[in-house]
Amino acid sequence: MRDRSKNRAGFDRVLMAVAATFLTVSATSALAQADPARSAAELAIDAAIPRPEPANLPPPTINDFKLDTTATVPDAAKTRPSDIVTAPAADTRKNDTATTTPASPPAAATTTPSAEPAPEPTKAASNIPPADQPVADRLRETLGTKSLRYFDRKAERAAVEKFYATREFAPLWTQAGTLNASGKGVVARLRDAASDGLNAADYPVPDFTAATTPDLLADAELKLTACVLDYARQAQSGRMHWSQVSGDIQYPEHPTDATEVLTNVTTAKDASAALDGYNPPQKLYRELKAKLAELRGQGEGKVVPLWEGPALKFTPATKKQAAVEIEDARVPLLRAKLGITENADDSHYDAKVAEAVRRFQAGADLKATGILDDRTVKALNSPKRDRQIDTVIVNMERWRWLPRQLGAPSLGNAYVILNIPDYTLKVMQNGAPVWNTRVVTGKPGIHATPLLTETMKFITVNPTWNVPPSIIYNEYLPALQQDPTVLDRMGLKLERARDGSIHISQPPGEANALGRIRFNFPNKFLVYQHDTPDKHLFAKEERPFSHGCMRVQNPDQYAATLLNITMPNEHYTPDKIRGMYGRSEIDIKFPTPIPVNITYQTAFVDDAGKLQLRKDVYGRDATMLALLRNSRSKDLESVVAHAQPSYSRPSGNLPAGVNFASDSTFSSGPFSSGPSFFERLFGGPTAAPPVPRGRIPQRRLFDR
């Protein structure tokens, strides 16, 4: 019995050892099924041993094994492959249970702290070429601590830092210390900035040939990046903000995004063309750019001076003698400067050259003789002081303020463009003019027509004229104090509320100050386009006569043109429009609004390809030139030279008990159109003479 017990105890110990071994193997191999051949004793032992609940965890990866930093790390070169524990690879065979093979246990590591500090974690593999890594390290350091030195705009600075960080601070413009294709492209574009009316001095290209160390290369890299962003911003939005020129300008903002610029330029096949793409895309802008090159006489981007010599004169043919064309070696260069491409190498001073010289002299405030004398040569050799070049440059700058998309895409890119100094209005569609007419614009000063871009939403046939408060206060109230019946005799209606507010209006009719049609594009200046009873003004060459609104010569044709674009199935004609004339207002809404762009183009290229110059009626060119010439001394984008005036209420004190009635429909602002009160009475200046009693001829009432 005793021997049996002893044998039973020994057998139990054997079973326990076998069970422990089985559990160890089971934990590491993760068997999916129990062995059916096992004995009842083995199964009983398994049932008696407590097991943890299974956890729904993914298989271990290499990241689950952390290095014991307190242990001595063996030298990598001396570590045997057999001592390295690797994570088991997952078996991806479908419907099979993943199994692992137990790895040999690593050699026991000593727990004695090492005298040397633990090494830094191994960095991930970098995509930066080894030759560029030192520059990348300097860029990382500089952008982390000194980026303000290169980028003073907070948003740009943050964008640049993030952009470089996403590419591990690899340089954008160089490879192994030499300009790459993108770098060469942007450098070429920056150096040719003058061809777009910009100032190349605003984008100083660093000297990469002198950058012989990682520090100098990183410095040149960031300077070039700053120049690229400056060029893109100024090419797209302008060297100055429109608010600096005058308070009566408002165009939609279209700022550049630094990340988009860098991505676009660095991924383009032609970096120079990509950067050039931030200049205005409009045809009229490109035509001005070509004329600028002609005026400067550029050959491959360089200005070649015309040397002095004897005066050149063309003598036309007469009955007694043939035409005299003087031959001179300077004539081919003179042809290039004046943009004469026909017979470019001809050295004869012929009639075409003489006529081009005459036109140049007229534009340069010289006596227009057509003779090439010393004064004309000097003017040709001074393009920076030439008025034509300055005028072209400021007009190119104004094009940067306009939207990149002038028209409505769903209407064939249709839009209205009105040029104030030219006193013309055009309807454009599919890149070509559809219709044009003459207009009257605002007087210089407080009544100047504002520059803006808005959308025309509807037209009003038989409009009511709500007299603006500025006209009521400055013109009508003084007249009412002298003659209380004057408004009745003019056909105006005065309404006065209990609170003392007054409202003056003129009902629809043939004599209405707005004529028969008003074209509505709501804007902050409360101006619009409209008909007028004063048709005789359209015969004048210069037509700045209104209070700010724009009077259209042929409003019935204008209305029919717009309605046929927006509602082609309605078949509007001028006769159909005139058939709606009467005493009741009729609003015709556009299903799709048409953009209206009010511009100020004192220089433009006409349909025949000739440069046209117009009088700077509002003095805008002079203001812009002064700002452009001072661009190096102050930030033109942050200094607002003119405070925004109020367009809703005239200055001064109102008579006791008089207020202005609020009217949301074009009732306020000095730009709201309408005749000057005294001009309508007497056809003269806006002084305040005594108002004569008696009958006033209707024609004189609207003689503006």
Order of alpha helices (4+ residues) and beta strands (2+ residues): alpha-alpha-alpha-alpha-beta-beta-alpha-alpha-beta-alpha-alpha-alpha-beta-beta-beta-alpha-beta-alpha-alpha-alpha-beta-beta-beta-beta-beta-alpha-alpha-beta-beta-beta-beta-beta-beta-alpha-alpha-beta-beta-beta-alpha-beta-alpha-alpha
